[in-house]
Amino acid sequence: MDEGRNIRREVLSNGLCVITEEMQHIRSVSIGIWVKTGSRDEDKQWNGISHFVEHMVFKGTQHRSAEEIAKQVDSIGGNLDAFTAKECTSFSIKVLDEHLPIAMDVLSDLVLNPVFDEQDIGRERGVILEEIKMDEDNPDYLVHEIFTQNFWKDHPLGRPILGTRDTVRRFERPPVLDFYNQRFSPGNVIITAAGYLKHEHFVELVNKYFNAMKPVSNGFHSAPPTIVPRIILRNKKSLEQVQICVGVPSYPITHEKRHSSYILNTLLGGGMSSRLFQNIRERQGLAYAIYSDLNPYRDTGCLSVYAGTSKTSATKVVECIVSEFRKLKSEMVSPEELRRAKDQLKGSLMLSLESSTARMSNLARQEMYFDHFYGLDELIQKIESVTAEELQTLANTFFQTDNIAVTILGNLNGLRLTREQLAC
């Protein structure tokens, strides 16, 4: 698929996709098993079940207890990990190349043979309820969660990945097992590996464990969400700081203008030289933490800005953020600033692909969202081709007064914010 990076792709007879990247200069191998559905593909009453199943596979299989899984991975110095996102669930392991067969044996056992013991399910419900409480005690997390739930209101994309107290308490063995059987099917799974390995040998290993997986027809994938740009002021007296999240709709992950979107985000709040950091933190001293973030999904996206500040400065910080939106719309980005943003983006892209784990994840992401594999040279060329005119057009598309959503969380004590203050 990609000569420069020695990437190969193969589809097994049951529909499971295998992609490898040989990296002859390192001694590690990273393997990932990716399920192509996440929290946005759940029914409302089972919100959080993807994340729950991700936890449960570590609680024991038909061949290993939870303790035996941990001991076997530690005995080879491996790193076992998993996460649930809005659009996928991932199980991964990183080991020395000599331990590849053991790693594959353990990882496949987790994914293919979980027992979902009823007592373990009861205990894990308690663990996840504590995880929900922990996150709700984290104001940075909480403001983003409130923002997301309102931005994509009444849509699965807006619901929390962890679920809610009500939904998690409902998780019993039958619905968990039913969900697992629906989602963990070969057509819904990608297995990627990067590091010191041979493609043919790895495909043999995958075939050994996954060939018996039976295809299941599943037509998940929820409809695109409608964006609801509301102003939400949430009082929480226990907070010392006021947490702010300001966001606008942006393009989906595969949009042809996605490279312009990433550069716009970099200019706005993607680092210490960004406009938001320099203006709001360095020049005015209004916030310690301020940054922007681009979150694209398969059919929508959001460009958001986060800031933590004092109650007295909260309104001013929002107005300063909107002022930066306005400048990007009305003034052309200088050649020097554009050059810096491009170099920053290219540098972070290249550095992010230095580890086998990052490359393994990159393979999965490209397979999930693109029909074409993008090599590094091609990505750099796309970044270099972005012009200042394109960025100004993009800013005028994204930053519209009626599309700006704001969530403010803290000890607000009468704080007010109107749509007029968001005029840009």
FIMAR-79667 format. One record per residue (C-alpha): x, y, z. Coordinates in nm, 2 decimals, always signed. Each point is the difference from the previous one (the first is absolute). Layout:
# residues N
   east  north     up
      X      Y      Z
...
This chain:
# residues 424
   east  north     up
  +0.00  +0.00  +0.00
  +0.28  +0.24  +0.09
  +0.35  -0.07  -0.12
  +0.16  +0.26  +0.22
  -0.15  -0.14  +0.31
  -0.02  -0.37  -0.10
  -0.37  -0.03  +0.08
  -0.21  -0.31  -0.11
  -0.37  -0.07  +0.03
  -0.18  -0.33  -0.02
  -0.37  -0.10  +0.05
  -0.07  -0.35  +0.14
  -0.27  -0.22  -0.14
  -0.24  +0.09  +0.27
  +0.04  +0.38  -0.07
  +0.25  +0.09  +0.27
  +0.25  +0.26  -0.11
  +0.37  -0.03  +0.09
  +0.26  +0.28  -0.06
  +0.36  -0.01  +0.09
  +0.30  +0.24  -0.01
  +0.35  -0.15  +0.01
  +0.24  +0.22  +0.19
  +0.34  -0.17  -0.02
  +0.19  +0.26  +0.21
  -0.18  -0.07  +0.34
  -0.05  -0.30  +0.22
  -0.36  +0.05  +0.11
  -0.33  -0.11  -0.15
  -0.33  +0.17  +0.07
  -0.32  -0.19  -0.08
  -0.35  +0.15  +0.01
  -0.34  -0.16  -0.03
  -0.25  +0.27  -0.11
  -0.37  -0.02  +0.01
  -0.15  +0.25  -0.24
  -0.29  +0.11  +0.22
  +0.01  +0.21  +0.32
  -0.23  +0.18  +0.24
  -0.18  +0.19  -0.28
  -0.14  -0.33  -0.13
  -0.17  -0.09  +0.33
  -0.38  +0.01  +0.07
  -0.08  +0.27  +0.26
  -0.10  -0.25  +0.27
  +0.34  -0.18  -0.04
  +0.22  +0.31  +0.00
  +0.35  -0.09  +0.12
  -0.02  -0.37  -0.08
  +0.29  +0.01  -0.26
  +0.22  +0.13  +0.28
  -0.14  -0.26  +0.25
  +0.08  -0.28  -0.24
  +0.35  +0.14  -0.05
  +0.05  -0.03  +0.38
  -0.16  -0.34  +0.03
  +0.23  -0.18  -0.25
  +0.29  +0.05  +0.25
  -0.19  -0.17  +0.28
  +0.07  -0.35  -0.13
  -0.04  -0.23  -0.30
  -0.08  -0.37  -0.05
  +0.38  -0.07  +0.03
  +0.13  +0.27  +0.24
  -0.10  +0.18  +0.32
  +0.05  +0.38  +0.02
  +0.30  -0.06  +0.22
  +0.15  -0.25  -0.25
  -0.04  +0.25  -0.28
  +0.18  +0.27  +0.20
  +0.28  -0.24  +0.10
  +0.06  -0.13  -0.35
  +0.02  +0.34  -0.15
  +0.23  +0.13  +0.28
  +0.22  -0.31  -0.04
  +0.09  +0.11  -0.36
  +0.03  +0.37  +0.09
  -0.30  +0.07  -0.21
  -0.23  +0.30  +0.01
  -0.37  -0.09  -0.03
  -0.26  +0.27  -0.06
  -0.35  +0.08  -0.12
  -0.23  +0.30  -0.06
  -0.35  +0.08  -0.11
  -0.06  +0.30  -0.23
  -0.31  +0.14  -0.17
  +0.05  -0.20  -0.32
  +0.23  -0.29  +0.10
  +0.12  -0.23  +0.27
  +0.37  -0.11  +0.02
  +0.19  -0.28  +0.17
  +0.38  +0.02  -0.03
  +0.33  -0.15  +0.12
  +0.36  +0.10  -0.05
  +0.28  -0.26  +0.04
  +0.35  -0.09  -0.11
  -0.01  -0.16  -0.34
  +0.10  -0.34  +0.15
  -0.32  -0.01  +0.21
  -0.24  +0.06  -0.29
  -0.15  -0.35  +0.01
  -0.08  +0.03  +0.37
  -0.13  +0.35  -0.04
  -0.23  -0.11  -0.28
  -0.12  -0.30  +0.21
  -0.09  +0.22  +0.30
  -0.16  +0.29  -0.20
  -0.21  -0.23  -0.22
  -0.11  -0.19  +0.31
  -0.12  +0.32  +0.16
  -0.21  +0.10  -0.30
  -0.13  -0.34  -0.11
  -0.06  -0.18  +0.32
  -0.12  +0.23  +0.28
  -0.22  -0.18  +0.26
  -0.20  +0.30  +0.13
  -0.04  -0.15  +0.34
  -0.31  +0.14  +0.19
  +0.20  +0.08  +0.31
  +0.27  +0.18  -0.20
  -0.27  +0.20  -0.18
  -0.15  +0.10  +0.34
  +0.35  +0.11  +0.13
  +0.08  +0.19  -0.33
  -0.32  +0.19  +0.02
  +0.12  +0.14  +0.33
  +0.34  +0.08  -0.15
  -0.14  +0.19  -0.29
  -0.25  +0.19  +0.22
  +0.32  +0.12  +0.19
  +0.16  +0.09  -0.33
  -0.30  +0.21  -0.09
  +0.02  +0.18  +0.34
  +0.38  +0.05  -0.04
  -0.06  +0.17  -0.34
  -0.28  +0.21  +0.13
  +0.24  +0.13  +0.27
  +0.24  +0.11  -0.28
  -0.12  +0.34  -0.12
  +0.19  -0.01  -0.33
  -0.17  -0.33  -0.09
  -0.34  +0.11  +0.13
  -0.02  +0.33  -0.20
  +0.09  -0.20  -0.32
  -0.27  -0.26  +0.08
  -0.27  +0.26  +0.06
  +0.10  +0.18  -0.32
  +0.00  -0.32  -0.21
  -0.34  -0.12  +0.14
  -0.16  +0.34  -0.10
  +0.19  +0.05  -0.33
  -0.13  -0.34  -0.13
  -0.31  +0.01  +0.20
  -0.22  -0.32  -0.01
  +0.25  -0.18  -0.22
  +0.22  -0.29  +0.10
  +0.31  +0.20  -0.08
  -0.09  +0.24  +0.28
  -0.03  -0.28  +0.26
  +0.29  -0.08  +0.24
  +0.23  -0.29  -0.10
  -0.02  -0.13  +0.36
  -0.38  +0.00  +0.01
  -0.20  +0.14  +0.28
  -0.07  -0.13  +0.36
  -0.35  -0.11  -0.12
  +0.12  -0.19  -0.31
  +0.31  -0.16  +0.17
  -0.22  -0.14  +0.28
  -0.21  -0.19  -0.27
  +0.30  -0.20  -0.13
  -0.06  -0.37  +0.06
  +0.14  -0.30  -0.17
  -0.27  -0.05  -0.28
  +0.02  +0.35  -0.15
  +0.38  +0.01  +0.03
  +0.03  -0.34  -0.17
  -0.25  +0.10  -0.27
  +0.19  +0.33  -0.07
  +0.33  -0.19  -0.02
  -0.13  -0.25  -0.25
  -0.14  +0.27  -0.22
  +0.31  +0.22  -0.01
  +0.29  -0.24  +0.02
  -0.04  -0.15  -0.35
  +0.27  -0.03  -0.27
  -0.15  +0.26  -0.24
  +0.00  +0.25  +0.29
  +0.36  -0.07  +0.11
  +0.34  +0.12  -0.13
  +0.33  -0.14  +0.13
  +0.31  +0.21  -0.04
  +0.36  -0.06  +0.09
  +0.31  +0.21  -0.04
  +0.36  -0.07  +0.10
  +0.26  -0.27  -0.05
  -0.21  -0.27  -0.17
  -0.07  -0.18  -0.32
  -0.34  +0.05  -0.17
  -0.04  -0.36  -0.10
  +0.08  -0.13  +0.35
  -0.24  +0.25  +0.16
  -0.29  -0.09  -0.23
  +0.06  -0.37  +0.08
  -0.03  +0.08  +0.37
  -0.32  +0.20  -0.06
  -0.15  -0.28  -0.21
  +0.09  -0.25  +0.28
  -0.22  +0.19  +0.25
  -0.26  +0.19  -0.20
  -0.08  -0.22  -0.29
  -0.28  -0.17  +0.19
  -0.18  +0.33  +0.06
  -0.34  -0.01  -0.17
  -0.12  +0.30  -0.20
  -0.29  +0.19  +0.14
  -0.20  +0.25  -0.19
  -0.02  +0.33  +0.19
  -0.11  +0.34  -0.13
  +0.10  +0.23  +0.28
  +0.11  +0.36  -0.06
  -0.25  +0.26  +0.13
  -0.13  +0.28  -0.22
  +0.20  +0.33  -0.01
  -0.08  +0.23  +0.29
  -0.16  +0.34  -0.01
  +0.22  +0.26  +0.18
  -0.17  +0.20  +0.27
  +0.21  +0.32  +0.08
  -0.12  +0.09  +0.34
  +0.14  +0.22  +0.28
  +0.01  -0.22  +0.32
  +0.08  +0.15  +0.34
  +0.04  -0.27  +0.26
  +0.05  +0.10  +0.37
  +0.24  -0.21  +0.21
  +0.09  +0.19  +0.32
  +0.28  -0.23  +0.10
  +0.22  +0.11  -0.29
  +0.27  +0.26  +0.05
  +0.04  +0.06  -0.38
  -0.26  +0.06  -0.27
  +0.03  -0.25  -0.28
  -0.08  +0.11  -0.35
  -0.06  -0.19  -0.32
  -0.08  +0.18  -0.32
  -0.06  -0.20  -0.32
  -0.12  +0.02  -0.36
  -0.10  -0.27  -0.25
  +0.29  -0.12  -0.22
  +0.06  -0.25  -0.28
  -0.02  -0.38  +0.02
  +0.32  -0.20  +0.01
  +0.02  -0.08  -0.37
  -0.09  +0.35  -0.13
  +0.22  +0.13  -0.28
  +0.07  +0.31  +0.20
  +0.11  -0.19  +0.31
  +0.37  +0.11  -0.04
  -0.11  +0.37  +0.00
  -0.20  -0.08  +0.32
  +0.30  -0.13  +0.18
  +0.21  +0.30  -0.09
  -0.28  +0.23  +0.11
  -0.02  -0.18  +0.33
  +0.39  +0.02  +0.04
  -0.01  +0.38  -0.06
  -0.28  +0.05  +0.23
  +0.09  -0.20  +0.31
  +0.23  -0.29  -0.09
  +0.31  +0.09  +0.20
  +0.20  +0.26  +0.19
  +0.04  +0.23  -0.31
  -0.38  -0.02  -0.08
  -0.21  +0.32  +0.00
  -0.21  -0.11  +0.30
  +0.30  -0.09  +0.22
  +0.20  +0.31  -0.09
  -0.29  +0.24  +0.04
  -0.21  -0.14  +0.29
  +0.28  -0.15  +0.21
  +0.32  +0.18  -0.09
  -0.11  +0.35  -0.07
  -0.30  +0.03  +0.23
  +0.06  -0.27  +0.26
  -0.36  -0.10  +0.01
  +0.04  -0.38  +0.00
  +0.26  -0.26  +0.08
  -0.15  -0.27  -0.23
  -0.14  +0.10  -0.34
  +0.00  -0.20  -0.32
  -0.21  -0.10  -0.30
  -0.08  -0.34  -0.12
  -0.13  -0.16  -0.32
  -0.23  -0.30  +0.04
  -0.11  -0.14  -0.34
  -0.23  -0.30  -0.03
  -0.13  -0.20  -0.30
  -0.29  +0.24  -0.08
  +0.06  +0.31  +0.21
  +0.26  +0.19  +0.21
  +0.07  +0.26  +0.26
  +0.27  +0.26  +0.05
  +0.00  +0.10  +0.36
  +0.19  +0.23  +0.23
  +0.06  -0.07  +0.37
  +0.11  +0.24  +0.27
  +0.01  +0.01  +0.38
  -0.02  +0.34  +0.16
  -0.14  +0.21  +0.29
  -0.37  +0.09  +0.02
  +0.09  +0.37  -0.04
  +0.19  -0.08  -0.33
  -0.24  -0.25  -0.14
  -0.20  +0.23  -0.23
  +0.31  +0.17  -0.12
  +0.17  -0.33  -0.09
  -0.31  -0.10  -0.20
  +0.00  +0.34  -0.18
  +0.38  -0.04  -0.07
  -0.05  -0.34  -0.15
  -0.28  +0.13  -0.23
  +0.23  +0.29  -0.09
  +0.26  -0.25  -0.13
  -0.28  -0.16  -0.20
  -0.08  +0.34  -0.15
  +0.36  +0.08  -0.09
  +0.04  -0.33  -0.18
  -0.30  +0.09  -0.21
  +0.09  +0.36  -0.08
  +0.38  -0.01  -0.02
  +0.22  -0.22  -0.22
  +0.25  -0.22  +0.19
  +0.36  +0.13  -0.06
  +0.25  -0.21  -0.20
  +0.22  -0.04  +0.32
  -0.29  -0.12  +0.22
  -0.12  -0.24  -0.27
  +0.35  -0.14  -0.04
  +0.04  -0.05  +0.37
  -0.34  -0.18  +0.03
  +0.08  -0.23  -0.29
  +0.34  -0.09  +0.14
  -0.15  -0.06  +0.34
  -0.27  -0.23  -0.14
  +0.26  -0.19  -0.22
  +0.24  -0.04  +0.30
  -0.27  -0.13  +0.23
  -0.13  -0.24  -0.27
  +0.35  -0.14  -0.06
  +0.09  -0.03  +0.37
  -0.34  -0.17  +0.07
  +0.09  -0.28  -0.24
  +0.33  -0.09  +0.17
  -0.13  -0.29  +0.21
  -0.14  -0.33  -0.10
  -0.32  +0.07  +0.20
  -0.06  +0.32  -0.18
  +0.05  -0.16  -0.34
  -0.23  -0.29  +0.09
  -0.27  +0.25  +0.10
  +0.06  +0.20  -0.32
  -0.06  -0.31  -0.21
  -0.33  -0.06  +0.17
  -0.12  +0.36  -0.03
  +0.08  +0.01  -0.37
  -0.18  -0.33  -0.06
  -0.31  +0.11  +0.20
  -0.05  +0.33  -0.17
  +0.18  +0.01  -0.34
  +0.00  -0.22  -0.31
  +0.35  +0.11  -0.07
  +0.31  -0.02  +0.21
  +0.17  +0.34  +0.04
  +0.38  -0.02  +0.02
  +0.20  +0.26  +0.19
  +0.12  +0.18  -0.32
  -0.36  +0.03  -0.13
  -0.12  +0.14  +0.34
  +0.29  +0.26  +0.00
  -0.09  +0.10  -0.36
  -0.36  +0.05  +0.11
  +0.10  +0.21  +0.29
  +0.24  +0.21  -0.21
  -0.27  +0.07  -0.26
  -0.23  +0.18  +0.25
  -0.01  +0.38  -0.07
  -0.08  +0.30  +0.21
  -0.31  +0.06  -0.22
  -0.13  -0.35  +0.08
  +0.04  +0.06  +0.37
  -0.19  +0.33  -0.01
  -0.28  -0.17  -0.20
  +0.00  -0.28  +0.26
  -0.02  +0.24  +0.29
  -0.30  +0.18  -0.16
  -0.17  -0.34  -0.04
  +0.07  -0.12  +0.36
  -0.02  +0.31  +0.21
  -0.36  +0.12  -0.03
  -0.17  +0.17  +0.29
  -0.31  -0.22  -0.01
  +0.21  -0.32  -0.01
  +0.22  +0.08  +0.31
  -0.08  -0.22  +0.30
  +0.13  +0.09  +0.35
  +0.00  -0.20  +0.33
  +0.11  +0.18  +0.32
  +0.04  -0.20  +0.32
  +0.09  +0.13  +0.34
  -0.11  +0.22  +0.29
  -0.18  +0.23  -0.23
  -0.20  +0.21  +0.25
  -0.21  +0.20  -0.25
  +0.24  -0.01  -0.30
  -0.18  +0.07  -0.33
  +0.09  -0.06  -0.36
  -0.21  +0.10  -0.31
  +0.02  -0.09  -0.37
  +0.09  +0.37  -0.07
  +0.33  -0.05  +0.19
  +0.08  -0.28  -0.24
  -0.04  +0.21  -0.31
  +0.28  -0.07  -0.25
